Amino acid sequence: MTIKKKVVFLTTLWLIGILVAFNITVFYAFLKITTQNEKDLLMERVEGIFEKAGPEDILGGRRAELLTSFLPDDGMIRVLDNQEKEIQMLQNDDDIVPMEREAVKKPESELYYQRKGTVLVVRVPILLNGSVAGTIEMGESLKSIKNNISILISILVLASLGAIGLSLIGGIYLSKWISRPISGMVTTMEEIEQSLEFRKIPLRPGATDELSMMGSTFNRMIDRLEENFARQQQFVSDASHELKTPLTSIEGYANMLRRWGLRDEERGREAVEHIYSEAVRMKEMTQQLLDLASTEDRARYRPETVELVELSRKTAQLLDKVYSRQIEVRTSAEELYLNADPSRISQLLLILLDNALKYSKDPVELSVSVQDDPGVDQQGIEIRVKDSGIGIPQQELNRVFERFYRVDSSRHRKTGGTGLGLAIAKNLVELHRGSIRIESEENVGTEMIVFIPIH
């Protein structure tokens, strides 16, 4: 069952339930009120008889004319003595079947459900000298009430049918209104599936209801998917291009080996060296591609409390041995703690320091301190890596974090760069909800500045 049908069915079913409960309540309330009104009228007639005739006259059967004047339409009057013996009986409705005689000591009323209708009977004791000397009964057929009830039922049924009809119309309109964004999403998804083009659903301007929020969320998701798809396409294109160059080089030197390798030892050695060099570079690039993919997977993020000063010094000592270069580590305290993934922070430091050491011959500075981020009024750890190397042109600063982007391809070939290091660093920082920026001047140096919130 579709959502439209469910909305119509449930709203109609709910309304029918309400109408049934309402109609039953109205029916019984009307029946009770009208019956009570008839009872009060009969009691007033009996009191009128007592006002115009004494107990002796009533019990003696001498006031038939008076009793006739108080006889209800479609009713009866009966006088009984204290032995329940009938003294007088007046009746103008043959459909009323005489009830069982019953003397009473106090006023009471009773409904009798007979074959030809319901009869309401009131009984009032006749007092003589302070004691019960008899009973006067007055009854009336409730034909008029029955007619009124029939009219009431007709009105309730017609009104209910009208309400149900309006509910069906309203439910259909409401279901269309509710399902319109959902139908739009389904249609858009089908179009995306068929055309492989990302599209958004149109939204009502200024709308703030849940359906509009759902549509906005869907459009944001489409933006994100489109962005990720474009990134993926660019990534595949760049990776294919980057891998094509070393593979072409390897193929060329392999062909040279096939032609000359066995006869020309020098050419064979040259070819092997180049093939080995390109294979190493491809291996490094493949590893960095895997690293880049892993930094985009938050499921692998394992935060814990990290002591950053010790981690920074160990990383600096490791690269000091590899490059035989001096790295100055400066910290604002003996211990600085951060809630982060230790392996990812170590990888970030390695990338930043390795990048600085490759493009600078002078000592590299690594500083770690606690700072306040004025943009969000939040305290965090600031990591700065500064070198005095060749620097980066100002027009290139906005692109250095792009995948496979190289400021100068020739210098990256010399240093073995793949153009993925800073892209990985940016992902690592964003994984920790931080920010990274770069300040550089050609032939002066470069400084990488990372801010990571403490919590």
Buried (B, 14 or more C-beta within 10 A) or exposed (E): EEEBEEBBBEBBEEBBEEBEEBBEEBBEEBBEEBBEEBBEBBBEBBEEBBEEBEBEBBBEEEBEEBBEEBBBEBBBBBBBBBEEEEBBBBBEBEEBEEBEBEBBEEEEBBEBEEEEBBBBBBBBBBEBEEEBBBBBBBBBBBBEBEEBBEEBBEEBEEEBEEBBEEBBEBBBEBBEEBBBBBBBBEEBBEEBEEEEEBBBBEBEEEEEEEBBEBBBEBBEEBEEEBEEEEEEEEBEEBBEEBBEBBEEBBEBBBEBBEEBBEEBEEBBEBBBEBBEBBEEBBEBBEEBBEBBEBBEEEEEEEEEEBEBBEBBBEBBEBBBEEBEBEBEBEBEEEEBBBEBBBEBBBBBBBBBBBBBBBBBEEBBBBBBBBBEBEEEEBEBBBBBBBBBBBBBEEEBBEEBBBBBBBBEEEEBEEEEBBBBBBBBBBBBBEBBEBBBEBBBEEEEBBBBBBBBBEE
